[in-house]
Amino acid sequence: MGFPVWGADTGGYLGTGRIDETLYIRWLQWGAWNGMFEIKIDGSGGSGEDRPPWKYTERLQNVFREVCEQRMALLPTIYSCANTSYVNGVLMKPLNYLYPHDENAYQIWDEYIFGNGFLVAPVFTPDNVREIYLPDGKWIDFYDHTKTVTGPVTLLQTVPLETIPVFIKENSIYITGQIFQGNSKIWEGELDGNEMITIHILPGNINDQTTFRFVDSFDNDKEKIMHFTRKSDQMIFSSDRLMVQSTIELKCTSRPAKVLLNGENTAYEYNDSLQIVKTNIGKNREINLEIIFSD
């Protein structure tokens, strides 16, 4: 559409109000990957039967909760990408924007790139089966980082009702966290300085590099440049000072020999089953992180 941010009234604006449960679930799951996520729970123009989640089954209520929690967790990424669209382009991009030499990408109307690296494939049919096209490169399952698919490839998947297909391009950075308390502050209280983010890094091939422009809402919306490089025996991450408590989770297939933060050994955890290195980098400090795989 050309707008940096757009979305739809999830559940619909016109009509009788209450809609089919499966349609509602799939609409919620797609809406969470829109630039603007607005759930309309009243009937058409205020008339008709309302559709709050408690009028549906527990299964829909669980999906409703999960997509809202996922959306809030991804707020650091969404906020940053929306506010740097002058560099990165619109938040929701057709495949051919990023893959102009891929003829197949011009034929795809029902999936798109969200932000810098997510490929989103909504489900439109009640049989829960859909074809998914992945362009060139390696793609990681958003819901299971241990699963990787190499494109270009077309997949035919039966999709469980709990999720829709979402993949992340290798050599990407995205950020999750708790930076804003919405209505949940009523029962959880204010964050009061307990805001935090997690920087997720999915390395590409040796010598690949990538950057992410993080808009730091705790530092007058200043853009902080994050840079990552993969080398044969180490991985290097650097960033401007971040004014929020920060943790890094980096995907790697083997345990590092050591991890250095600003030239000094720092504590880290390695999860063998998830193949993730995790380390805390704190707040308001220089960030030069080295993950070294040989002494």
HELIX and SHEET records of a PDB file:
HELIX    1   1 GLU A   21  GLY A   31  1                                  11    
HELIX    2   2 SER A   44  GLY A   46  5                                   3    
HELIX    3   3 PRO A   53  LYS A   55  5                                   3    
HELIX    4   4 GLU A   58  ALA A   73  1                                  16    
HELIX    5   5 LEU A   75  ASN A   83  1                                   9    
HELIX    6   6 SER A   85  ASN A   88  1                                   4    
HELIX    7   7 LEU A   95  LEU A   98  1                                   4    
HELIX    8   8 GLU A  103  GLN A  107  5                                   5    
HELIX    9   9 LYS A  185  GLU A  188  1                                   4    
SHEET    1   A 2 GLY A   7  THR A  10  0                                        
SHEET    2   A 2 MET A  36  ILE A  39  1                                        
SHEET    1   B 6 MET A  92  LYS A  93  0                                        
SHEET    2   B 6 TYR A 112  PHE A 114 -1                                        
SHEET    3   B 6 PHE A 118  VAL A 120 -1                                        
SHEET    4   B 6 VAL A 166  LYS A 169 -1                                        
SHEET    5   B 6 VAL A 129  ASP A 141 -1                                        
SHEET    6   B 6 ASP A 144  THR A 158 -1                                        
SHEET    1   C 5 SER A 172  GLN A 178  0                                        
SHEET    2   C 5 MET A 196  LEU A 202 -1                                        
SHEET    3   C 5 GLN A 245  LYS A 251  1                                        
SHEET    4   C 5 ILE A 276  GLY A 282 -1                                        
SHEET    5   C 5 GLU A 269  ASN A 271 -1                                        
SHEET    1   D 6 GLN A 209  ASP A 216  0                                        
SHEET    2   D 6 LYS A 222  ARG A 230 -1                                        
SHEET    3   D 6 GLN A 234  SER A 239 -1                                        
SHEET    4   D 6 ILE A 287  ILE A 292 -1                                        
SHEET    5   D 6 LYS A 258  LEU A 261 -1                                        
SHEET    6   D 6 GLU A 264  ASN A 265 -1                                        
END                                                                             
